[in-house]
Amino acid sequence: EQGLQLLELGGSVEEDYIRIARCFEATRQRCCRLEQDGHRAREQLARVEAERAALEVKLKHARNQVEVEMKKRHRAEAELEKQERKLQLVLELLMREPWGNEALSREQCSVLSALAGRRLGAALAPIRRSSAEDESCQSLLSHSDISYDRTEDDV
């Protein structure tokens, strides 16, 4: 458009050609800058995609590790509950049997009574360690603190 405007203005032909050449040169330089910008943007995109891929791999490993730890925790909690039930049965047996009270001292009987009462109270209430356990005993990998959403894996 500028070239056509220059031709319509009149004036010397040499001046018009010089103006047209300058316009073409300015356009060429702009195209070169845009091409360089595009090249830098493609390089940056490649770096960012490589970093994203590396982070996705780390995320996958972390999710797998969380899953493994959660399974270990559930197994440990199940084993703990099993052992608590066994202990409760032993305590109840010791408290019920007449020979158990005779063989134990008064102090031992009172300790066992206290344990049996506390355990019995705990056994009557459903055990929900992941939400009702006191904060100081919770695992650092508590599944209630971690957003474990796999919907972004497909992106």
C-alpha positions, -999 to +999 in steps of 0.1 A: +000+000+000+028+024+008+044+016-025+013+026-044+009+058-023+045+067-032+039+062-069+008+084-068+026+113-050+046+121-081+081+134-076+112+119-090+112+082-099+145+076-082+132+090-049+101+068-052+123+037-058+144+046-028+113+049-006+100+016-019+133-001-013+133+013+023+098+000+029+108-034+016+139-034+038+119-024+068+094-052+060+122-077+055+138-067+088+104-072+106+101-106+090+136-116+102+128-104+137+095-123+137+113-154+124+139-152+152+111-146+177+093-177+164+125-198+166+131-187+202+095-194+211+098-229+195+130-235+215+113-223+247+083-245+240+106-276+235+123-269+269+090-264+287+076-296+272+107-315+282+104-301+317+067-310+318+074-345+307+101-349+334+076-335+360+049-359+348+073-388+353+081-376+389+044-372+396+037-407+384+065-421+406+052-400+436+017-413+430+029-448+429+049-444+461+019-428+478-002-458+467+024-483+480+027-464+513-011-463+517-013-500+511+014-506+537-004-483+562-037-502+557-019-535+562-003-521+594-036-508+607-053-541+600-024-559+619-027-534+647-064-540+650-059-578+649-032-575+677-055-552+698-083-578+695-059-605+707-048-584+736-084-576+745-092-613+745-062-621+767-071-593+791-107-605+793-095-641+799-072-630+827-098-609+844-125-636+842-105-666+853-103-671+891-068-685+889-057-654+870-067-631+898-049-653+924-017-655+904-015-618+899-008-591+925-034-564+933-013-539+915-012-561+884-049-567+886-056-529+888-034-522+858-051-550+838-085-537+849-076-502+837-062-516+804-092-538+799-116-509+806-097-486+782-093-513+755-130-524+759-141-488+755-118-485+724-131-518+711-167-506+714-161-475+694-154-481+657-117-475+650-112-449+622-076-441+624-074-420+593-098-393+607-102-398+645-066-405+655-048-376+672-027-354+650+007-363+666+003-399+657-007-395+621+016-405+593+032-378+572+017-395+542-019-393+555-042-400+526-066-374+539-041-346+533-032-356+497-053-348+467-051-381+448-069-372+416-059-392+385-081-372+361-051-351+349-031-382+339-049-384+306-042-348+296 
